[in-house]
Amino acid sequence: MESTKQMENGVASIKEEGFLSRMALNDNKAGMEGLDRDKINKIIMETSKGSKFYENELKRDQQVNQRITKMMLQKARITEQQLKKAQAQVRSVEKSRDLSRVIVHVDMDAFYAAVEMRDCPELKDKPMAVGSTSMLSTSNYHARKYGVRAAMPGFIAKKLCPSLVIVPLNFDKYRAVSNEIREIFADYDPNFQPMSLDEAYLDFTDHLEQRQHWPESARTHHFRKKAEPSQEAVTEVRELSPVLFEDSPGSSPSPVGPEGVHAPAGDFEVFGTSVEEAVREMRFRIEQKTMLTASAGIAPNMMLAKVCSDKNKPNGQYRLPSTREAVMDFIQNLPVRKVCGIGKVSEKMLNALGISTCSHLGQQMALLSLLFSETAWHHFLEVSLGLGSTYIPRHEERKSMSTERFFNNFNSYLIV
């Protein structure tokens, strides 16, 4: 009888571990550092048990576990000869490294939540999220301190933070603001690649070449002005938007180098010609136009730029120098989960092989080539070397590719 009870407890414990592997606090996200993981995970577990959401997550975790079991059986059958052949492929990929482009990834800070706080200032100092009790799309930084995050059911979020205000989605409003931001993006790269309403990739290479010859007047931008401000309001007029996030840097930008000329007594700022100054200028213009802040990453390729944009969130930027040494140092201890394209399923499968950082990936590439699909393996290989795309397709090309994919998919439904 006792052994049966122990077995049941063991099964329950395994289920809980599986669920938490999918839903536990991810403190890699900006604004969620240093939280009480055990306390938050306990609340998530107790609130979820018995719900359809809980059962669905368990099923998905079981499917992942089955894939891991199959993968480990494959690993046991791999020969030394196969590993040597795979290692030769790894060495050849390094030759494709391109450090000649300057790629920028821009990510608006808690975009949907920021728009709602801007339009309803009383929300600014409250923990709030956008979505519904079924699922949240984003949360502000006050809410993140309770463990509330995107892709979390609202009913769990309310248990973590009983005072949480949940605002329904308003995509028409978000699209309108996104269009304003994209008008600014186009000034720096007419062929920028939007990934969603709140993020985009831009190639700054050509802009920087042109910028070197710009007069100071072309790099001067004014602070947003209100109509006929009173003397008491002059200071407020010269500021940027209200700081929407508690951990955000001060609203007035300060120069990051000798090129940036800040005019504390005036109503304008002159920006320099470097990439750091150009990106800071772009973020300044976004904030002046929309009263919203953006974070940015500057790197030699798209994969690294996206990781960099998360380094100094919110309302910050980070540049990774375009040298092989700097790139390899940067990814050395980078958790694999930080990389776009490696989600919780891939992370769990890699962890089963003892891989948790990008440097671990590099050490096991030959093995991974024999355990994962060619597409997945190639992505892991690029990540381990700090490689990524440096080519942002023109708008016409993206439109053509999307149309082609749509009709190919549509035709496949017609074939019986």
C-alpha positions as CSV (number, residue, x, y, z in Angstrom):
1,M,0.0,0.0,0.0
2,E,2.8,2.4,1.0
3,S,4.8,1.5,-2.1
4,T,1.8,2.3,-4.3
5,K,1.4,5.7,-2.6
6,Q,5.1,6.4,-3.1
7,M,4.7,5.5,-6.8
8,E,1.8,7.8,-7.2
9,N,3.7,10.6,-5.5
10,G,6.6,9.9,-7.8
11,V,4.4,10.2,-10.9
12,A,2.8,13.4,-9.6
13,S,6.3,14.8,-9.0
14,I,7.4,14.0,-12.5
15,K,4.3,15.6,-13.9
16,E,4.9,18.8,-11.9
17,E,8.5,18.9,-13.1
18,G,7.4,18.5,-16.7
19,F,4.8,21.3,-16.3
20,L,7.3,23.6,-14.7
21,S,9.8,22.9,-17.5
22,R,7.3,24.6,-19.8
23,M,5.7,27.2,-17.6
24,A,8.3,28.1,-14.9
25,L,9.6,31.6,-14.4
26,N,11.9,32.6,-17.2
27,D,14.1,35.2,-15.6
28,N,16.1,35.7,-18.8
29,K,13.4,38.2,-19.7
30,A,14.0,41.9,-19.1
31,G,12.4,43.1,-15.9
32,M,12.3,39.6,-14.4
33,E,15.8,39.3,-12.9
34,G,16.3,38.4,-9.2
35,L,12.7,37.3,-8.5
36,D,11.8,34.5,-6.1
37,R,11.6,31.6,-8.5
38,D,10.4,29.0,-6.0
39,K,7.5,31.2,-4.7
40,I,6.4,32.1,-8.2
41,N,6.6,28.6,-9.6
42,K,4.6,27.3,-6.6
43,I,1.8,29.7,-7.3
44,I,1.9,28.9,-11.0
45,M,1.6,25.2,-10.2
46,E,-1.2,25.5,-7.6
47,T,-3.3,27.8,-9.8
48,S,-2.9,25.6,-13.0
49,K,-3.6,22.2,-11.5
50,G,-6.8,20.7,-12.8
51,S,-7.2,23.2,-15.7
52,K,-7.3,22.3,-19.4
53,F,-4.3,24.4,-19.8
54,Y,-2.4,22.3,-17.3
55,E,-3.4,19.0,-19.0
56,N,-2.4,20.4,-22.4
57,E,1.0,21.5,-21.2
58,L,1.6,18.0,-19.7
59,K,0.7,16.3,-23.0
60,R,3.2,18.6,-24.8
61,D,5.9,17.8,-22.2
62,Q,5.3,14.1,-22.6
63,Q,5.7,14.4,-26.4
64,V,9.0,16.2,-25.8
65,N,10.2,13.5,-23.4
66,Q,9.4,10.8,-26.0
67,R,11.5,12.7,-28.5
68,I,14.4,12.9,-26.0
69,T,14.2,9.2,-25.4
70,K,14.4,8.5,-29.1
71,M,17.3,10.9,-29.4
72,M,19.3,9.3,-26.7
73,L,18.8,5.9,-28.3
74,Q,20.1,7.3,-31.6
75,K,23.1,8.8,-29.7
76,A,24.1,5.4,-28.4
77,R,24.4,4.0,-32.0
78,I,26.6,6.8,-33.3
79,T,30.0,5.7,-34.5
80,E,33.4,7.5,-34.3
81,Q,33.6,7.5,-38.1
82,Q,30.3,9.4,-38.3
83,L,31.5,12.0,-35.8
84,K,34.7,12.7,-37.7
85,K,32.7,13.2,-41.0
86,A,30.3,15.6,-39.2
87,Q,33.3,17.5,-37.7
88,A,34.6,18.2,-41.2
89,Q,31.3,20.0,-42.1
90,V,31.7,22.2,-39.1
91,R,35.1,23.6,-40.2
92,S,33.8,24.5,-43.6
93,V,31.0,26.8,-42.3
94,E,33.4,29.3,-40.6
95,K,34.4,30.5,-44.1
96,S,30.9,32.1,-44.6
97,R,31.5,34.7,-41.8
98,D,30.6,38.2,-42.9
99,L,31.5,41.1,-40.7
100,S,31.0,43.9,-43.2
101,R,27.4,44.9,-42.5
102,V,26.0,46.9,-39.6
103,I,22.6,45.3,-38.6
104,V,20.3,46.9,-36.0
105,H,17.4,45.1,-34.3
106,V,14.9,47.5,-32.8
107,D,12.4,46.3,-30.2
108,M,9.8,48.5,-28.6
109,D,9.6,48.2,-24.9
110,A,6.5,46.3,-23.7
111,F,4.8,47.8,-26.7
112,Y,1.1,47.0,-26.2
113,A,1.4,47.8,-22.5
114,A,3.3,51.0,-23.2
115,V,0.7,52.3,-25.6
116,E,-2.1,51.6,-23.1
117,M,-0.1,53.4,-20.3
118,R,0.5,56.3,-22.6
119,D,-3.1,56.7,-23.4
120,C,-4.3,56.0,-19.9
121,P,-1.7,57.6,-17.5
122,E,-3.3,56.2,-14.4
123,L,-2.0,52.8,-15.4
124,K,1.6,53.9,-15.4
125,D,2.2,53.1,-11.7
126,K,0.1,50.0,-11.6
127,P,1.0,46.4,-12.5
128,M,-0.9,45.9,-15.8
129,A,-1.0,43.5,-18.8
130,V,-2.6,43.4,-22.2
131,G,-4.7,40.4,-23.2
132,S,-7.4,38.4,-21.3
133,T,-7.9,35.9,-18.5
134,S,-7.2,33.2,-21.2
135,M,-3.8,34.5,-22.3
136,L,-1.7,37.7,-22.0
137,S,0.2,39.3,-24.9
138,T,2.5,41.4,-22.8
139,S,2.9,43.0,-19.3
140,N,4.5,46.2,-18.0
141,Y,7.6,46.1,-15.9
142,H,5.7,46.6,-12.6
143,A,3.8,43.4,-13.4
144,R,7.0,41.5,-14.3
145,K,8.3,42.0,-10.8
146,Y,5.5,39.5,-9.8
147,G,6.5,37.0,-12.4
148,V,3.7,38.1,-14.9
149,R,4.8,37.7,-18.5
150,A,3.6,37.3,-22.1
151,A,2.1,34.0,-23.1
152,M,0.9,33.4,-19.6
153,P,-2.8,32.7,-18.9
154,G,-4.4,35.7,-17.3
155,F,-6.0,33.6,-14.5
156,I,-2.5,32.5,-13.4
157,A,-1.2,36.1,-13.7
158,K,-4.0,37.3,-11.3
159,K,-2.9,34.8,-8.7
160,L,0.7,36.0,-9.0
161,C,-0.5,39.6,-8.8
162,P,-4.0,40.1,-7.5
163,S,-3.9,43.8,-8.2
164,L,-3.1,43.2,-11.9
165,V,-5.1,45.3,-14.3
166,I,-5.7,43.4,-17.6
167,V,-6.5,45.6,-20.6
168,P,-8.1,44.1,-23.7
169,L,-6.1,44.1,-27.0
170,N,-6.7,46.9,-29.4
171,F,-4.8,46.0,-32.6
172,D,-6.2,49.0,-34.6
173,K,-4.5,51.3,-32.1
174,Y,-1.2,49.3,-32.1
175,R,-1.1,49.2,-35.9
176,A,-1.5,53.0,-36.1
177,V,1.4,53.6,-33.7
178,S,3.5,51.0,-35.5
179,N,3.0,52.8,-38.8
180,E,4.4,56.0,-37.2
181,I,7.4,54.1,-36.0
182,R,8.0,52.5,-39.4
183,E,8.1,55.9,-41.0
184,I,11.1,56.7,-38.9
185,F,12.7,53.3,-39.7
186,A,12.4,54.0,-43.4
187,D,14.7,57.1,-43.0
188,Y,17.5,54.8,-41.9
189,D,16.8,51.8,-44.1
190,P,14.0,52.0,-46.7
191,N,14.1,48.2,-47.0
192,F,13.9,47.5,-43.2
193,Q,12.3,44.2,-42.3
194,P,9.4,44.4,-39.8
195,M,9.0,41.2,-37.8
196,S,5.9,42.2,-35.9
197,L,4.2,45.5,-35.0
198,D,6.9,46.2,-32.4
199,E,10.2,45.0,-33.8
200,A,12.2,45.3,-37.0
201,Y,15.7,44.7,-38.5
202,L,17.5,47.4,-40.3
203,D,20.8,47.5,-42.2
204,F,22.5,50.7,-41.2
205,T,25.6,50.2,-43.5
206,D,24.5,52.5,-46.3
207,H,23.0,55.1,-44.0
208,L,26.3,55.3,-42.0
209,E,28.3,55.9,-45.2
210,Q,26.0,58.8,-46.2
211,R,25.9,60.1,-42.6
212,Q,29.6,60.9,-42.6
213,H,29.0,63.7,-45.1
214,W,25.9,65.2,-43.4
215,P,26.1,68.7,-42.0
216,E,25.3,69.2,-38.4
217,S,21.8,70.6,-39.3
218,A,20.8,67.3,-40.8
219,R,21.7,65.6,-37.5
220,T,19.8,68.1,-35.3
221,H,16.5,67.1,-33.8
222,H,14.1,69.0,-31.6
223,F,12.4,68.0,-28.4
224,R,8.6,67.6,-28.7
225,K,6.8,70.9,-27.9
226,K,3.4,71.6,-26.5
227,A,1.3,74.4,-27.7
228,E,2.2,77.7,-26.0
229,P,3.7,76.3,-22.8
230,S,3.7,78.3,-19.7
231,Q,7.0,79.3,-18.0
232,E,6.5,76.6,-15.4
233,A,6.1,74.0,-18.1
234,V,9.3,74.8,-20.0
235,T,11.3,72.1,-18.3
236,E,8.6,69.6,-19.0
237,V,8.5,70.6,-22.7
238,R,12.2,69.8,-23.1
239,E,11.9,66.3,-21.7
240,L,11.3,63.2,-23.6
241,S,8.2,61.1,-23.0
242,P,7.2,60.2,-19.4
243,V,9.3,57.3,-18.2
244,L,6.9,54.4,-18.5
245,F,9.1,51.9,-16.8
246,E,10.5,52.1,-13.3
247,D,13.9,50.7,-14.4
248,S,14.2,52.8,-17.5
249,P,17.1,55.3,-17.7
250,G,16.3,59.0,-17.3
251,S,14.0,60.4,-19.9
252,S,16.5,63.0,-21.3
253,P,19.2,61.3,-23.3
254,S,22.7,61.9,-22.4
255,P,25.6,61.8,-24.9
256,V,27.3,58.4,-25.2
257,G,30.5,59.8,-26.7
258,P,32.2,63.0,-27.8
259,E,30.2,63.1,-31.0
260,G,26.9,63.5,-29.2
261,V,26.2,67.2,-28.4
262,H,23.5,67.6,-25.9
263,A,22.0,71.1,-25.5
264,P,20.7,71.1,-21.9
265,A,19.7,74.8,-22.1
266,G,18.0,74.5,-25.5
267,D,15.2,72.6,-27.1
268,F,17.2,70.4,-29.5
269,E,20.0,67.8,-29.6
270,V,22.7,67.3,-32.2
271,F,23.7,63.7,-32.9
272,G,27.0,62.4,-34.1
273,T,28.0,60.3,-37.1
274,S,28.8,57.0,-35.5
275,V,26.5,54.0,-35.5
276,E,25.8,54.4,-31.7
277,E,24.8,58.0,-32.3
278,A,22.7,57.2,-35.4
279,V,20.8,54.5,-33.4
280,R,20.4,56.8,-30.4
281,E,19.0,59.5,-32.8
282,M,16.5,57.0,-34.2
283,R,15.3,56.0,-30.7
284,F,15.1,59.7,-29.8
285,R,12.9,60.4,-32.8
286,I,10.6,57.4,-32.0
287,E,10.2,58.7,-28.4
288,Q,9.5,62.2,-29.5
289,K,6.9,61.1,-32.0
290,T,5.1,58.4,-30.1
291,M,6.0,59.0,-26.4
292,L,7.2,55.4,-26.4
293,T,10.7,54.0,-25.8
294,A,12.6,51.5,-27.9
295,S,15.7,49.3,-27.2
296,A,18.2,48.4,-29.9
297,G,21.0,46.0,-30.6
298,I,23.8,46.7,-33.1
299,A,25.8,43.7,-34.4
300,P,27.3,42.2,-37.6
301,N,24.3,40.0,-38.3
302,M,20.6,39.6,-37.5
303,M,20.9,36.8,-34.9
304,L,23.4,38.7,-32.8
305,A,21.6,42.1,-33.2
306,K,18.4,40.5,-31.7
307,V,20.3,39.2,-28.7
308,C,22.0,42.6,-28.2
309,S,18.7,44.5,-28.2
310,D,17.8,42.7,-25.0
311,K,21.0,43.6,-23.2
312,N,20.1,47.1,-22.0
313,K,16.3,46.9,-21.9
314,P,14.3,48.9,-21.4
315,N,15.1,52.2,-23.2
316,G,18.7,51.3,-24.0
317,Q,21.0,50.0,-26.7
318,Y,24.1,47.8,-27.0
319,R,26.7,47.4,-29.7
320,L,28.7,44.3,-30.4
321,P,32.0,45.2,-32.2
322,S,32.4,43.6,-35.7
323,T,35.4,41.4,-35.0
324,R,35.5,37.6,-34.8
325,E,37.1,37.8,-31.3
326,A,34.4,40.1,-29.9
327,V,31.6,37.8,-31.4
328,M,33.1,34.6,-30.0
329,D,33.6,36.2,-26.6
330,F,30.0,37.4,-26.6
331,I,28.5,34.0,-27.3
332,Q,30.8,32.1,-25.0
333,N,28.5,31.9,-22.0
334,L,25.3,33.0,-23.7
335,P,22.4,30.7,-22.7
336,V,20.9,28.9,-25.7
337,R,17.4,30.1,-24.7
338,K,18.5,33.7,-25.4
339,V,18.8,32.9,-29.1
340,C,15.9,33.4,-31.5
341,G,14.8,30.0,-32.8
342,I,15.7,28.0,-29.7
343,G,12.5,27.7,-27.7
344,K,11.6,25.7,-24.6
345,V,11.3,22.4,-26.5
346,S,14.7,22.7,-28.2
347,E,16.2,24.0,-24.9
348,K,15.0,20.9,-23.0
349,M,16.3,18.5,-25.7
350,L,19.7,20.3,-25.7
351,N,19.8,20.2,-21.9
352,A,19.3,16.4,-22.0
353,L,22.6,16.3,-23.9
354,G,24.3,18.6,-21.3
355,I,24.1,21.7,-23.6
356,S,23.0,25.0,-22.0
357,T,25.2,27.6,-23.5
358,C,26.3,28.5,-27.0
359,S,29.9,27.3,-26.3
360,H,28.4,23.9,-25.3
361,L,26.8,23.8,-28.8
362,G,30.1,24.3,-30.4
363,Q,31.6,21.5,-28.5
364,Q,28.9,19.1,-29.5
365,M,28.2,20.1,-33.2
366,A,29.3,16.8,-34.7
367,L,27.0,14.9,-32.4
368,L,24.1,17.3,-33.0
369,S,24.4,16.8,-36.8
370,L,23.5,13.2,-36.3
371,L,20.6,13.7,-33.9
372,F,18.7,16.7,-35.3
373,S,17.3,17.6,-38.7
374,E,19.7,19.3,-41.1
375,T,17.8,22.6,-40.7
376,A,18.0,22.5,-36.9
377,W,21.6,21.4,-37.0
378,H,22.6,24.2,-39.3
379,H,20.9,26.8,-37.1
380,F,22.7,25.4,-34.0
381,L,26.0,25.5,-36.0
382,E,25.5,29.2,-36.9
383,V,24.6,30.0,-33.3
384,S,27.7,28.3,-32.0
385,L,29.9,30.4,-34.3
386,G,28.0,33.7,-33.8
387,L,26.9,33.6,-37.5
388,G,23.6,34.9,-38.9
389,S,22.0,36.5,-41.9
390,T,23.4,39.8,-43.0
391,Y,21.0,40.2,-45.8
392,I,17.7,41.9,-45.3
393,P,15.5,41.3,-48.4
394,R,13.9,44.2,-50.2
395,H,10.2,44.8,-49.6
396,E,9.4,43.6,-53.2
397,E,11.3,40.3,-52.6
398,R,9.5,39.7,-49.3
399,K,6.1,40.3,-50.9
400,S,6.9,37.9,-53.7
401,M,8.2,35.3,-51.4
402,S,5.0,35.5,-49.2
403,T,2.8,35.2,-52.2
404,E,4.7,32.2,-53.5
405,R,4.5,30.5,-50.1
406,F,0.7,31.2,-49.9
407,F,-0.1,29.7,-53.3
408,N,2.2,26.7,-52.7
409,N,0.4,26.0,-49.5
410,F,-3.0,26.6,-51.0
411,N,-2.2,24.3,-53.9
412,S,-1.2,21.5,-51.5
413,Y,-4.7,21.5,-50.1
414,L,-6.1,20.9,-53.6
415,I,-4.0,17.8,-54.2
416,V,-6.0,14.8,-52.9
